[in-house]
């Protein structure tokens, strides 16, 4: 689905997806162990993203440091 400029303007230029698309939330019963495993997976993924972020930060600093002013 493509949202037009007029529709975005009518919503006061808000880009919140929930205003333009139906959001379905499915409730799933989890055991405490399943919840813990799911949270552990999220934590591992978040740690990986933070590590990538740090690597990119260092690369950007190195690149900017190499630019002559």
GIUR-V584923 format. One record per backbone hydrogen bond with DSSP energy under -0.5 kcal/mol. NH is the residue of the N-H (numbers start at 1). CO is the residue of the C=O. E is the energy in kcal/mol with one decimal. If there is no record, write none. Layout:
# GIUR-V584923
NH & CO & E
NH & CO & E
This chain:
# GIUR-V584923
8 & 4 & -1.9
9 & 5 & -2.8
10 & 6 & -2.3
11 & 7 & -1.0
11 & 8 & -0.5
12 & 9 & -1.7
13 & 8 & -2.3
14 & 8 & -0.5
14 & 11 & -1.2
19 & 16 & -1.9
20 & 17 & -1.7
21 & 17 & -2.2
24 & 22 & -0.6
25 & 23 & -0.5
26 & 24 & -0.6
27 & 25 & -0.5
35 & 31 & -2.7
36 & 32 & -2.3
37 & 33 & -2.3
38 & 34 & -2.5
39 & 35 & -2.7
40 & 36 & -2.3
41 & 37 & -2.2
42 & 38 & -2.2
43 & 39 & -2.5
44 & 40 & -2.6
45 & 41 & -2.4
46 & 42 & -2.7
47 & 43 & -2.7
48 & 44 & -2.3
49 & 45 & -2.2
50 & 46 & -2.5
51 & 47 & -2.4
52 & 48 & -2.4
53 & 49 & -2.5
54 & 50 & -2.4
55 & 51 & -2.4
56 & 52 & -2.6
57 & 53 & -2.5
58 & 54 & -2.3
59 & 55 & -2.2
60 & 56 & -2.6
61 & 57 & -2.4
62 & 58 & -2.3
63 & 59 & -2.4
64 & 60 & -3.0
65 & 61 & -2.3
66 & 62 & -1.0
66 & 63 & -0.5
67 & 64 & -1.2
68 & 66 & -0.5
